[in-house]
Amino acid sequence: MRAAKSIITIAALVLLASLGTSIAEATTLRMTWYSDGNEGEVMADLLKRFQEQNKDIEVVLDQVPFKAINETLPVQLASGQGPDLARITDMGGLSRYALDLRPYLKDPAYWEANFGPFLAWMRPAGDTTAIPGLMTQLTVTGPFVNKTLFEQAGIAMPGDKATWEEWAKAVKEVAAKVQAPFPLALDRSGHRFYAVAMSQGTKVFGANGEPEVVDDGFKRAAQLVYDWHKSGVMSKEMWGSVAGTAYRGANDEFKNAQVVMYLSGSWQTAQFAKTIGNDFDWIAVPNPCGPGGCSSMPGGAALVAFKSTQHPQEVARLMEYLASEPVLAEFYSRSLFVPGHLGLAKKGVAYPSASPEAAAALKVFGRSASDISPIAYRTQGYVNSRIIFNAVISRLGQAVSGETTLDEAYKRVTADVAQQIAERNKQ
């Protein structure tokens, strides 16, 4: 009897030991993630399914504010302490830290066929073959308009191809009649400023291919923003509440019906569908026009792997799962995102959970994507785009706040961009 018990005990210990070994051998991957709407919830759900199918991999989803992605993550990566993967928007600026997944992928051709145009945004300068990650979404800048406020004011909205000046005049009249504190809000972001600058004809680059940021189109856009603050079309409370390169959005103000027109972009659709509900009617409208056309700024967020990871093969398995058409289609559909996958964009993604307002907004943004200028794509994909965006918003913000003049801001933008690119090239 004792012998039988001993055999059972030994068997149990062997089983426990094997289970312990299995548990110990599980690889932990850390993914840093920010959300504009519900995409963090969707990703958590998808990761749970992945882990059920891949018991040897545990994925820890660290959800952080967007500010942490912009300010904290670059410091972590520079010190070698970054996560295995992260959702980022500054693809060019962080490209030096990106892992080339190509050697670990089963089908690199699938990635090239479906993410090809966007892979260039993620690659280090001069690299034409690396596969660093996948697009969690393609974004398009554009304004959201509080339709209810226009109706209450009895003022007609400008139509398609209306200029920035026509919209500014209309929203100021509406705000005056309904006593809304913010006629026009524009994200305090260099990227969003360029949605105005592209329409004003900025070229961004000189004949030699190097940045020549302050051209006539840039000056027209800067003058508009400066004058809007002077005339009350834009409130200094927005841009003036932060300094330097700090981002400031107007999400809360818009959802609380304090803003008549809010220039942001397609990534806000899911959030507004959830937070505004039936409080008022809102719509997305095409990017207003100027002498340079009506182009929006493209952008997006990518889930990128980093070469500091100790587990490149496991990272690749996770990325292959997330990049597969069924999984990515579900992610775009539930998050209400414009697809950053060419195959799914061609087939079309259904949005069964979208409210009528959200579905209509996504349709507008989809049409706007077809009108994006090559210069806008080039600017977004430029490896030093973040340097340009930060210099512009910092110096233009100083002019708006009355700390300096526009002419002085132009000089400082040019100097900042040249200096920071030179410093980066030394590294």
C-alpha positions in Angstrom: 0.0 0.0 0.0 2.8 2.3 0.9 4.5 1.5 -2.4 1.4 2.3 -4.3 1.1 5.7 -2.5 4.7 6.4 -3.2 4.2 5.7 -6.9 1.2 8.0 -7.0 3.1 10.7 -5.0 6.0 10.5 -7.4 3.7 10.7 -10.4 2.0 13.7 -9.0 5.3 15.4 -8.3 6.5 14.7 -11.9 3.2 16.1 -13.2 3.5 19.2 -11.1 7.1 19.6 -12.1 6.2 19.4 -15.8 3.4 21.9 -15.3 5.8 24.2 -13.5 8.3 23.9 -16.3 5.6 24.7 -18.8 4.6 27.7 -16.8 8.1 28.8 -16.3 8.9 28.5 -20.0 6.0 30.8 -21.0 7.4 33.9 -22.7 6.1 37.3 -21.5 5.7 40.0 -24.1 4.9 43.6 -23.1 2.8 45.8 -25.4 2.5 49.5 -24.8 -0.8 50.8 -26.1 -2.7 54.1 -26.2 -6.3 54.6 -27.2 -8.5 57.3 -28.7 -11.7 55.3 -28.3 -12.5 51.7 -27.6 -9.6 50.1 -29.4 -7.8 49.2 -26.2 -10.8 47.1 -25.2 -10.8 45.4 -28.6 -7.1 44.7 -28.5 -7.4 43.2 -25.0 -10.1 40.8 -26.3 -8.0 39.8 -29.3 -4.9 39.2 -27.2 -7.0 37.0 -24.8 -7.9 34.8 -27.8 -4.3 34.7 -29.0 -3.1 33.5 -25.6 -5.8 30.8 -25.6 -4.3 29.5 -28.9 -0.6 30.1 -27.8 -0.3 28.9 -24.2 3.5 29.5 -24.3 3.1 33.2 -24.8 1.7 35.7 -22.3 1.0 39.3 -23.5 0.9 42.1 -21.0 -1.0 45.1 -22.4 0.1 48.3 -20.8 -2.4 51.0 -21.6 -1.0 54.5 -21.3 -2.1 58.0 -22.2 -1.0 59.3 -25.7 1.3 61.7 -24.0 3.4 58.8 -22.7 3.7 57.5 -26.2 5.1 60.8 -27.4 7.3 61.7 -24.4 8.1 58.7 -22.2 8.4 55.9 -24.8 11.2 57.5 -26.8 13.3 57.9 -23.6 12.7 54.2 -22.7 13.7 53.0 -26.1 16.8 55.2 -26.1 17.9 53.6 -22.8 17.2 50.1 -24.0 14.3 49.7 -21.5 11.4 49.8 -24.0 8.6 47.2 -24.4 8.6 44.4 -27.0 6.0 46.2 -29.0 4.1 49.5 -28.9 1.4 51.4 -30.7 3.0 54.6 -32.0 2.4 57.5 -34.4 5.9 58.9 -34.8 6.9 56.0 -37.0 9.8 57.9 -38.7 11.2 59.2 -35.4 11.2 55.8 -33.7 12.3 53.8 -36.8 15.8 53.5 -35.6 14.6 51.3 -32.7 12.3 49.1 -34.9 12.8 45.4 -35.3 12.8 44.0 -38.9 10.3 41.1 -38.6 11.1 39.8 -42.1 13.4 37.0 -41.0 10.8 35.7 -38.6 7.6 35.9 -40.7 6.1 33.0 -42.5 4.9 35.1 -45.4 6.7 38.4 -45.9 5.0 38.9 -49.3 1.6 39.2 -47.5 2.9 42.1 -45.5 4.4 43.8 -48.5 1.2 43.4 -50.5 -1.1 44.7 -47.8 1.0 47.2 -45.8 3.5 48.2 -48.5 2.9 52.0 -48.8 2.9 52.3 -45.0 6.0 50.2 -44.3 8.1 53.1 -45.7 6.7 55.2 -42.9 8.1 52.8 -40.3 11.5 52.0 -41.9 14.8 53.7 -41.0 16.2 56.1 -43.5 17.7 54.3 -46.5 16.0 51.0 -45.7 13.7 49.6 -48.4 13.0 46.1 -47.2 12.4 46.0 -43.4 8.9 45.0 -42.1 8.7 46.7 -38.7 5.0 46.4 -38.0 1.4 46.7 -39.0 -1.0 49.7 -39.3 -3.6 49.7 -36.6 -5.4 52.3 -38.6 -5.1 54.8 -41.4 -6.1 58.2 -40.2 -7.3 61.2 -42.1 -7.6 64.7 -40.7 -10.8 66.6 -41.0 -13.3 68.7 -39.1 -16.2 67.6 -37.0 -19.2 70.0 -36.9 -21.9 70.4 -34.4 -24.8 70.4 -36.7 -27.3 71.2 -34.0 -25.7 74.5 -33.2 -25.8 75.5 -36.9 -29.6 74.6 -36.9 -30.2 76.5 -33.7 -28.4 79.6 -35.1 -30.4 79.3 -38.4 -27.2 79.5 -40.4 -26.4 77.3 -43.4 -23.2 75.3 -43.3 -20.7 75.9 -46.1 -20.7 73.2 -48.8 -18.1 71.0 -50.3 -15.0 72.8 -51.5 -15.7 75.7 -49.1 -12.5 77.6 -48.0 -11.1 77.9 -44.5 -12.1 81.5 -44.6 -15.7 80.7 -45.4 -15.9 78.1 -42.6 -14.2 80.5 -40.1 -16.8 83.2 -40.9 -19.7 80.8 -40.5 -18.6 79.2 -37.2 -18.0 82.6 -35.7 -21.5 83.7 -36.6 -23.0 80.5 -35.2 -21.0 80.8 -31.9 -22.1 84.4 -31.4 -25.8 83.4 -31.8 -25.8 80.4 -29.6 -23.1 81.7 -27.2 -20.7 78.8 -27.8 -17.3 79.6 -26.3 -15.3 77.9 -29.1 -16.2 78.7 -32.7 -13.3 76.7 -34.1 -11.0 74.4 -32.3 -7.9 72.9 -33.8 -5.7 70.3 -32.1 -2.6 71.9 -30.8 -0.5 69.6 -32.9 1.9 70.2 -35.8 0.3 67.4 -37.7 -3.1 69.0 -37.5 -1.7 72.4 -38.4 -0.4 70.9 -41.6 -4.0 70.0 -42.6 -4.4 73.8 -42.9 -0.9 74.3 -44.4 -1.4 71.7 -47.2 -4.6 73.5 -48.3 -2.5 76.7 -48.4 0.0 75.2 -50.8 3.0 74.5 -48.6 5.7 72.3 -50.3 7.6 71.5 -47.1 10.7 70.4 -49.1 13.1 72.3 -51.3 14.5 71.3 -54.7 17.3 69.4 -53.0 14.9 67.3 -51.0 15.7 68.8 -47.7 13.1 70.6 -45.5 12.4 74.2 -46.4 9.5 74.5 -43.9 8.7 78.2 -44.0 7.5 78.9 -47.5 4.6 81.0 -48.8 2.0 78.3 -48.2 3.2 77.8 -44.6 3.1 81.5 -44.0 -0.5 81.7 -45.3 -1.5 78.9 -42.9 0.3 80.4 -40.0 -1.2 83.8 -40.6 -4.7 82.2 -40.7 -4.2 80.5 -37.3 -2.6 83.7 -35.8 -5.5 85.9 -37.1 -8.1 83.4 -35.9 -6.8 83.7 -32.4 -6.7 87.5 -32.7 -10.3 87.7 -33.9 -11.8 85.2 -31.5 -12.5 82.4 -34.1 -10.1 80.4 -32.1 -9.7 80.7 -28.3 -6.3 81.3 -26.7 -7.7 79.1 -23.8 -7.0 76.0 -26.0 -3.5 76.6 -27.3 -2.5 78.9 -24.5 -3.1 76.4 -21.8 0.0 74.4 -22.6 3.5 75.3 -23.9 6.4 74.0 -25.9 5.5 70.9 -27.9 2.7 69.8 -25.7 -0.4 68.4 -27.3 -3.8 69.8 -26.5 -7.0 68.4 -28.0 -10.6 69.7 -27.7 -12.4 66.3 -27.3 -14.1 67.2 -24.1 -15.1 70.6 -25.3 -16.6 69.2 -28.5 -18.6 66.4 -26.8 -19.9 69.0 -24.4 -21.3 71.1 -27.3 -19.0 74.0 -26.6 -17.3 73.8 -30.0 -18.9 74.6 -33.3 -16.2 73.1 -35.5 -13.3 70.9 -34.4 -10.4 70.1 -36.7 -9.1 66.7 -35.6 -9.6 63.4 -37.5 -11.1 60.1 -38.2 -9.6 58.5 -35.1 -12.1 60.4 -33.0 -15.2 58.8 -34.6 -15.6 55.9 -32.2 -15.1 58.1 -29.2 -17.7 60.7 -30.3 -20.2 58.0 -31.2 -19.9 56.7 -27.6 -19.6 59.9 -25.6 -22.0 62.2 -27.5 -24.8 59.7 -28.1 -28.1 61.5 -28.7 -27.0 64.8 -27.0 -26.7 66.6 -30.4 -26.3 65.9 -34.1 -22.7 66.0 -35.3 -21.1 65.3 -38.7 -17.7 65.1 -40.3 -17.1 67.3 -43.3 -14.3 67.3 -45.9 -11.2 69.3 -45.3 -11.7 72.9 -46.2 -9.9 74.2 -49.3 -7.3 76.9 -50.1 -5.0 77.9 -52.9 -3.2 74.6 -52.5 -6.3 72.4 -52.7 -8.3 70.5 -50.2 -5.9 67.8 -49.0 -6.1 66.4 -45.5 -3.1 65.1 -43.7 -2.7 61.3 -43.6 -1.4 59.5 -40.6 -2.2 56.7 -38.5 -0.9 54.5 -35.8 1.3 51.4 -36.2 1.9 48.5 -33.9 5.7 48.2 -34.1 8.1 45.7 -32.8 11.4 46.8 -31.3 14.9 45.3 -31.8 15.6 45.4 -28.1 13.1 42.6 -27.6 14.6 39.3 -26.3 11.9 37.3 -28.0 11.7 38.2 -31.7 10.2 34.9 -32.8 7.3 35.1 -30.3 6.8 38.8 -31.3 6.5 37.7 -34.9 3.9 35.0 -34.0 1.8 37.6 -32.3 2.1 40.1 -35.1 1.2 37.5 -37.7 -2.0 36.7 -35.7 -2.9 40.4 -35.4 -2.1 41.1 -39.1 -4.2 38.2 -40.4 -7.3 39.4 -42.4 -10.0 38.0 -40.1 -8.5 39.4 -37.0 -7.5 42.8 -38.4 -10.9 43.1 -40.1 -12.6 42.6 -36.7 -10.3 45.1 -35.1 -11.0 47.8 -37.7 -14.8 47.0 -37.6 -15.2 47.1 -33.8 -12.9 50.2 -33.4 -14.5 52.1 -36.3 -11.2 52.7 -38.0 -10.3 53.3 -41.6 -8.3 50.2 -42.7 -4.6 50.5 -43.0 -4.5 47.2 -44.9 -4.8 47.4 -48.7 -6.7 44.1 -49.1 -9.3 45.0 -46.5 -9.6 48.6 -47.9 -10.4 47.1 -51.3 -12.9 44.6 -50.0 -14.4 47.1 -47.6 -14.9 46.7 -43.8 -18.4 46.5 -42.4 -19.2 48.6 -39.3 -22.3 46.9 -37.9 -21.9 48.6 -34.5 -21.5 52.1 -35.9 -24.2 54.7 -35.2 -25.6 56.5 -38.2 -23.4 59.5 -37.3 -20.3 57.4 -37.1 -21.0 55.5 -40.3 -21.6 58.7 -42.2 -18.3 60.2 -40.7 -16.3 57.2 -41.8 -17.7 57.5 -45.3 -16.6 61.2 -45.4 -13.1 60.3 -44.2 -12.9 57.5 -46.7 -13.6 59.9 -49.5 -11.1 62.4 -48.1 -8.4 59.7 -48.1 -8.6 59.6 -51.9 -7.8 63.3 -52.2 -4.7 63.4 -50.1 -1.8 65.1 -51.9 1.6 63.4 -52.6 3.3 66.1 -50.5 1.1 65.3 -47.5 2.0 61.6 -47.8 5.7 62.5 -48.2 5.6 64.8 -45.2 4.0 62.2 -43.0 6.5 59.6 -44.0 9.5 61.8 -43.7 11.9 60.4 -41.0 12.2 63.8 -39.4 8.5 64.8 -39.6 8.2 64.9 -35.8 11.0 67.4 -35.6 9.1 69.6 -38.1 5.8 69.2 -36.3 7.2 70.0 -32.9 9.2 73.0 -34.0 6.1 74.4 -35.8 3.7 74.0 -33.0 6.1 75.2 -30.3 7.1 78.4 -32.2 3.6 79.1 -33.6 2.2 78.6 -30.1 4.5 81.3 -28.8 3.3 83.7 -31.5 -0.3 83.0 -30.7 0.3 83.5 -27.0 2.0 86.9 -27.7 5.4 85.8 -26.6 6.9 86.6 -30.0 6.0 87.8 -33.5 5.1 85.6 -36.5 8.3 86.7 -38.3 10.4 85.7 -35.3 8.6 82.4 -35.1 9.4 81.7 -38.7 13.1 82.3 -38.1 13.0 80.0 -35.0 11.2 77.2 -36.8 13.8 77.2 -39.5 16.7 77.2 -37.0 15.1 74.6 -34.8 14.5 72.1 -37.6 18.0 72.5 -39.0 19.6 72.2 -35.6 17.6 69.2 -34.4 18.1 67.3 -37.7 21.8 67.9 -37.5 21.9 66.6 -33.9 19.9 63.5 -34.9 22.3 62.8 -37.8 25.3 62.8 -35.4 23.8 60.0 -33.3 
